[in-house]
């Protein structure tokens, strides 16, 4: 039978182990930039994580020894009891950390954009919908870009990029890539329908059409452009191309539950294989293709991108954005500037 000596000492050891483990987890989150364990945003300043970790570990130790000084000088729990208390405290700290990190990340991602000056107009794109953004008071037909977000994302997820392009004089059509529409081969009809809509718009020059996609949206625009000669220039932000690696690195990009769903998502894996962008992308040449990846991206395997670049240097441009991950790449200032400038040069 386990004997924990006293209720006060038991609670003290539990809180000590819980708070200490919480501090260690925050140190790990800051050191390795693990979004799935972070209670604060450590992407820019890891010192926050180290400070919080030190405060929790040191503060819990000082509190414990001060408040339990008399108790710990008398015979206390034996090894078995201490193992149970420390193990329980550590497991509770891990559970609380995973849950809180997921909730906080959800709150950060659900924060509406500050710039809502141009929401665009809702349009129908075949069986899908989208947002059409047109620069104010156009004086002549302009180049146009169709933007395809990642699987299941809405047009608003690409709002920062769309507004930046509009300010630079580009017409932008952002597709709502609803999960119900993301079935092969029906998904292949989205880009041709978008190109048709743009080419018929009086504000658009039909000879200057481009396409940009993020994540599986990048795979889709590469596949579509391989067969649609209307698309004169293509950009893919963090295209998957091959199956993403599964491991602890996923938690550098997303909370635990989201990472678990990502790892078990067979629909995404099947669609990536059906699109087979790595094979069809070779047919885009000699039209220009831009591939942009984040240096901190843990969902994209760089080897096929580098090999592809070596084989088609004349038509493929690769850019690596320092400090950017997979999901925040579409909002990173350097990535935005790179994509906009590239389209302005090639359309």
C-alpha positions as CSV (number, residue, x, y, z in Angstrom):
1,X,0.0,0.0,0.0
2,X,1.2,3.5,-0.8
3,X,1.6,5.9,2.2
4,X,1.9,9.6,1.3
5,X,2.4,10.7,5.0
6,X,0.2,13.8,4.9
7,X,-2.3,15.6,2.6
8,X,-0.3,18.8,2.7
9,X,3.0,17.1,1.8
10,X,1.2,15.2,-1.0
11,X,-0.2,18.4,-2.5
12,X,3.1,20.1,-2.2
13,X,5.0,17.4,-4.1
14,X,2.3,17.3,-6.8
15,X,2.4,21.1,-7.3
16,X,6.2,21.0,-7.3
17,X,6.4,18.3,-9.9
18,X,3.6,19.9,-12.0
19,X,5.1,23.4,-12.1
20,X,8.6,22.2,-12.6
21,X,7.5,19.9,-15.5
22,X,5.5,22.8,-16.9
23,X,8.7,25.0,-16.8
24,X,10.8,22.3,-18.5
25,X,8.2,21.9,-21.3
26,X,8.3,25.7,-21.9
27,X,12.1,25.5,-22.1
28,X,11.9,22.7,-24.6
29,X,9.2,24.6,-26.6
30,X,11.4,27.8,-26.7
31,X,14.6,25.9,-27.5
32,X,13.1,23.9,-30.4
33,X,10.3,26.4,-31.3
34,X,7.6,23.7,-30.7
35,X,4.3,25.5,-31.3
36,X,2.5,22.4,-29.9
37,X,4.0,23.0,-26.5
38,X,4.3,26.8,-26.4
39,X,2.1,28.8,-23.9
40,X,3.5,32.0,-25.4
41,X,4.6,33.0,-28.8
42,X,8.3,32.1,-29.0
43,X,8.7,32.5,-32.8
44,X,10.6,35.8,-32.5
45,X,11.8,35.9,-28.9
46,X,12.8,32.6,-27.4
47,X,13.9,34.5,-24.3
48,X,10.3,34.6,-23.2
49,X,10.2,30.8,-23.0
50,X,13.4,30.6,-21.1
51,X,12.2,33.3,-18.7
52,X,8.9,31.6,-18.1
53,X,10.7,28.2,-17.7
54,X,13.1,29.7,-15.1
55,X,10.2,31.4,-13.2
56,X,8.2,28.2,-13.0
57,X,11.0,25.9,-12.0
58,X,12.7,28.3,-9.5
59,X,9.4,29.7,-8.2
60,X,8.0,26.2,-7.5
61,X,11.1,25.0,-5.8
62,X,11.4,28.1,-3.6
63,X,7.7,27.9,-2.7
64,X,7.9,24.2,-1.9
65,X,10.9,24.4,0.4
66,X,9.6,27.4,2.2
67,X,6.1,26.2,2.7
68,X,7.0,22.5,3.5
69,X,10.2,23.1,5.4
70,X,9.0,21.4,8.6
71,X,7.4,18.5,6.7
72,X,10.4,17.7,4.5
73,X,12.8,17.5,7.6
74,X,10.7,14.6,9.0
75,X,10.4,11.2,7.4
76,X,8.4,11.7,4.2
77,X,7.1,9.6,1.3
78,X,9.2,6.6,0.2
79,X,10.6,6.1,-3.4
80,X,7.4,4.5,-4.7
81,X,5.2,7.3,-3.4
82,X,7.5,9.9,-4.8
83,X,7.5,8.2,-8.2
84,X,3.7,8.3,-8.3
85,X,3.6,11.9,-7.2
86,X,6.3,13.1,-9.7
87,X,4.9,11.0,-12.5
88,X,1.3,12.2,-11.9
89,X,2.5,15.9,-11.8
90,X,4.5,15.5,-15.0
91,X,1.7,13.8,-16.9
92,X,-0.8,16.5,-15.7
93,X,1.7,19.2,-16.8
94,X,2.0,17.6,-20.3
95,X,-1.8,17.3,-20.7
96,X,-2.4,20.9,-19.6
97,X,0.4,22.2,-21.9
98,X,-1.0,20.3,-25.0
99,X,-4.5,21.6,-24.3
100,X,-3.6,25.2,-23.6
101,X,-1.2,25.4,-26.5
102,X,-3.9,24.2,-28.8
103,X,-6.5,26.7,-27.5
104,X,-4.0,29.6,-27.6
105,X,-2.9,28.7,-31.1
106,X,-6.6,28.5,-32.2
107,X,-7.2,32.0,-30.7
108,X,-4.1,33.4,-32.5
109,X,-5.2,31.9,-35.9
110,X,-8.8,33.1,-35.5
111,X,-7.8,36.8,-34.9
112,X,-9.3,38.8,-37.8
113,X,-6.9,40.6,-40.1
114,X,-6.3,44.3,-39.2
115,X,-6.6,45.4,-42.9
116,X,-10.1,44.8,-44.1
117,X,-10.2,47.6,-46.6
118,X,-10.8,45.3,-49.6
119,X,-12.9,42.2,-48.9
120,X,-13.5,41.7,-52.7
121,X,-16.7,40.5,-54.3
122,X,-18.0,36.9,-54.1
123,X,-18.0,35.1,-57.4
124,X,-18.9,31.6,-58.6
125,X,-16.1,29.5,-60.1
126,X,-17.8,26.4,-61.5
127,X,-18.9,24.5,-58.5
128,X,-16.7,26.5,-56.2
129,X,-16.8,30.1,-55.0
130,X,-14.2,32.8,-54.5
131,X,-13.3,36.4,-53.9
132,X,-12.5,38.7,-56.7
133,X,-10.3,41.7,-55.9
134,X,-10.0,44.5,-58.5
135,X,-7.7,47.6,-58.1
136,X,-9.8,50.8,-57.9
137,X,-10.2,52.9,-61.0
138,X,-8.3,50.8,-63.5
139,X,-7.3,52.7,-66.7
140,X,-6.3,49.7,-68.8
141,X,-6.6,45.9,-68.7
142,X,-4.3,44.5,-66.0
143,X,-2.6,41.2,-65.3
144,X,-4.6,38.8,-63.1
145,X,-3.6,36.1,-60.6
146,X,-5.7,33.2,-59.3
147,X,-4.8,32.2,-55.8
148,X,-5.5,28.7,-54.4
149,X,-5.1,28.3,-50.6
150,X,-4.3,25.1,-48.8
151,X,-6.8,22.2,-48.5
152,X,-9.9,23.3,-46.6
153,X,-8.8,26.9,-46.2
154,X,-11.0,29.9,-47.1
155,X,-10.3,32.8,-49.3
156,X,-9.7,34.9,-46.2
157,X,-6.6,32.9,-45.3
158,X,-4.9,34.5,-48.3
159,X,-6.2,37.9,-47.7
160,X,-2.9,39.6,-46.8
161,X,-1.3,38.4,-50.1
162,X,-4.4,39.3,-52.1
163,X,-4.5,42.8,-50.8
164,X,-0.8,43.3,-51.4
165,X,-1.2,42.2,-55.0
166,X,-4.1,44.5,-55.5
167,X,-2.1,47.5,-54.2
168,X,0.5,46.6,-56.8
169,X,-2.0,46.8,-59.7
170,X,-2.9,43.1,-60.1
171,X,-6.4,41.7,-60.3
172,X,-6.7,38.8,-57.8
173,X,-9.2,35.9,-57.7
174,X,-8.9,33.8,-54.5
175,X,-10.6,30.4,-54.5
176,X,-12.5,29.0,-51.5
177,X,-11.0,25.5,-51.5
178,X,-13.9,23.8,-49.6
179,X,-13.1,20.3,-48.4
180,X,-16.2,19.0,-50.1
181,X,-14.8,20.1,-53.5
182,X,-11.3,18.6,-52.8
183,X,-11.9,15.3,-54.5
184,X,-9.9,14.1,-57.5
185,X,-10.5,14.4,-60.4
186,X,-13.2,17.1,-59.9
187,X,-10.8,19.4,-58.3
188,X,-8.9,19.8,-61.6
189,X,-11.9,21.8,-63.0
190,X,-11.4,24.7,-60.5
191,X,-8.4,26.4,-62.2
192,X,-9.8,26.2,-65.8
193,X,-13.1,27.8,-64.5
194,X,-11.1,30.5,-62.7
195,X,-9.0,31.3,-65.8
196,X,-12.2,31.5,-67.9
197,X,-13.8,33.9,-65.4
198,X,-10.7,36.1,-65.3
199,X,-10.2,36.2,-69.0
200,X,-13.8,37.4,-69.6
201,X,-13.4,40.3,-67.1
202,X,-13.1,43.7,-68.8
203,X,-10.5,44.8,-66.3
204,X,-8.2,41.8,-67.1
205,X,-5.7,41.3,-69.9
206,X,-6.4,37.7,-71.0
207,X,-2.8,37.3,-72.2
208,X,-1.4,38.0,-68.7
209,X,-2.8,35.4,-66.4
210,X,-1.0,33.7,-63.6
211,X,-1.7,31.2,-60.8
212,X,-0.4,30.9,-57.2
213,X,-1.1,28.2,-54.7
214,X,-0.1,27.3,-51.1
215,X,0.5,23.8,-49.8
216,X,-1.7,21.4,-51.8
217,X,-3.0,24.5,-53.6
218,X,0.5,24.8,-54.9
219,X,0.4,21.2,-56.2
220,X,-2.9,22.0,-57.8
221,X,-1.8,25.1,-59.7
222,X,1.3,23.2,-60.9
223,X,-0.8,20.4,-62.2
224,X,-3.4,22.7,-63.8
225,X,-0.7,24.9,-65.5
226,X,0.9,21.9,-67.0
227,X,-2.2,21.5,-69.3
228,X,-3.6,25.1,-69.4
229,X,-1.5,27.3,-71.7
230,X,-3.6,30.4,-70.6
231,X,-1.6,30.4,-67.4
232,X,1.6,32.3,-68.3
233,X,3.4,32.2,-64.9
234,X,3.0,30.0,-61.9
235,X,4.1,30.4,-58.2
236,X,3.8,27.7,-55.6
237,X,4.3,28.5,-51.9
238,X,5.4,25.5,-49.9
239,X,4.0,22.9,-52.3
240,X,4.0,19.4,-50.8
241,X,5.1,17.5,-54.0
242,X,5.9,14.4,-51.9
243,X,4.5,13.0,-48.7
244,X,5.4,15.2,-45.7
245,X,7.6,13.7,-43.0
246,X,5.8,12.6,-39.8
247,X,7.6,13.2,-36.5
248,X,8.2,15.7,-33.7
249,X,8.9,18.4,-36.3
250,X,5.1,18.6,-36.9
251,X,4.8,20.3,-33.5
252,X,7.0,23.1,-34.7
253,X,4.2,24.0,-37.1
254,X,1.0,23.1,-35.2
255,X,-0.5,22.0,-31.9
256,X,-0.6,18.3,-31.0
257,X,-4.1,17.4,-32.0
258,X,-3.8,19.2,-35.3
259,X,-0.5,17.4,-35.9
260,X,-2.1,14.1,-35.1
261,X,-4.9,14.8,-37.6
262,X,-2.3,15.9,-40.2
263,X,-0.4,12.6,-39.7
264,X,-3.5,10.5,-40.1
265,X,-5.1,12.5,-42.9
266,X,-5.3,9.9,-45.8
267,X,-7.4,12.2,-47.9
268,X,-4.6,14.8,-48.2
269,X,-2.1,12.1,-48.9
270,X,-4.2,10.5,-51.6
271,X,-5.0,13.9,-53.3
272,X,-1.3,14.8,-53.3
273,X,-0.5,11.5,-55.0
274,X,-3.3,12.0,-57.5
275,X,-2.2,15.5,-58.4
276,X,1.4,14.2,-58.9
277,X,2.7,17.8,-59.3
278,X,6.3,16.6,-59.3
279,X,5.7,14.7,-62.6
280,X,3.4,17.2,-64.3
281,X,5.4,20.3,-63.3
282,X,8.0,19.5,-65.9
283,X,5.4,20.3,-68.6
284,X,5.1,23.9,-67.5
285,X,8.5,24.9,-69.1
286,X,9.4,27.1,-70.8
287,X,6.8,29.2,-68.9
288,X,8.3,30.4,-65.6
289,X,7.7,28.7,-62.3
290,X,8.5,30.1,-58.8
291,X,8.9,27.8,-55.8
292,X,9.0,29.4,-52.4
293,X,9.6,27.6,-49.1
294,X,10.2,28.7,-45.6
295,X,13.5,27.8,-44.0
296,X,11.6,26.7,-40.8
297,X,9.1,24.5,-42.8
298,X,8.8,21.1,-41.3
299,X,6.1,19.8,-43.7
300,X,7.9,20.1,-47.0
301,X,10.7,17.9,-48.1
302,X,13.3,20.1,-49.9
303,X,15.1,17.3,-51.7
304,X,12.7,16.9,-54.7
305,X,12.4,20.7,-55.0
306,X,16.2,21.0,-55.2
307,X,16.5,18.2,-57.7
308,X,13.7,19.7,-59.8
309,X,15.5,23.0,-59.8
310,X,18.7,21.5,-61.0
311,X,17.0,19.8,-63.9
312,X,15.0,22.9,-65.0
313,X,17.2,25.9,-64.0
314,X,16.1,27.9,-67.1
315,X,12.4,27.9,-66.1
316,X,12.3,27.3,-62.4
317,X,13.2,29.9,-59.7
318,X,13.6,28.7,-56.1
319,X,13.5,31.0,-53.0
320,X,13.9,30.1,-49.4
321,X,12.5,32.6,-46.8
322,X,14.4,32.8,-43.6
323,X,12.3,32.7,-40.4
324,X,9.2,31.4,-42.2
325,X,7.4,28.1,-41.5
326,X,4.8,26.3,-43.5
327,X,1.6,28.0,-42.5
328,X,2.9,31.6,-41.9
329,X,4.7,31.7,-45.2
330,X,1.6,33.3,-46.9
331,X,1.8,36.2,-44.5
332,X,5.6,36.6,-44.3
333,X,6.7,40.0,-45.6
334,X,9.6,38.6,-47.6
335,X,7.5,35.9,-49.2
336,X,4.8,38.5,-50.1
337,X,7.3,40.8,-51.7
338,X,9.0,37.9,-53.5
339,X,5.7,36.6,-55.0
340,X,4.4,40.1,-56.0
341,X,7.7,41.2,-57.6
342,X,8.0,37.9,-59.5
343,X,4.6,38.2,-61.1
344,X,5.1,41.8,-62.0
345,X,8.3,40.8,-63.8
346,X,6.8,37.8,-65.7
347,X,3.3,38.9,-66.7
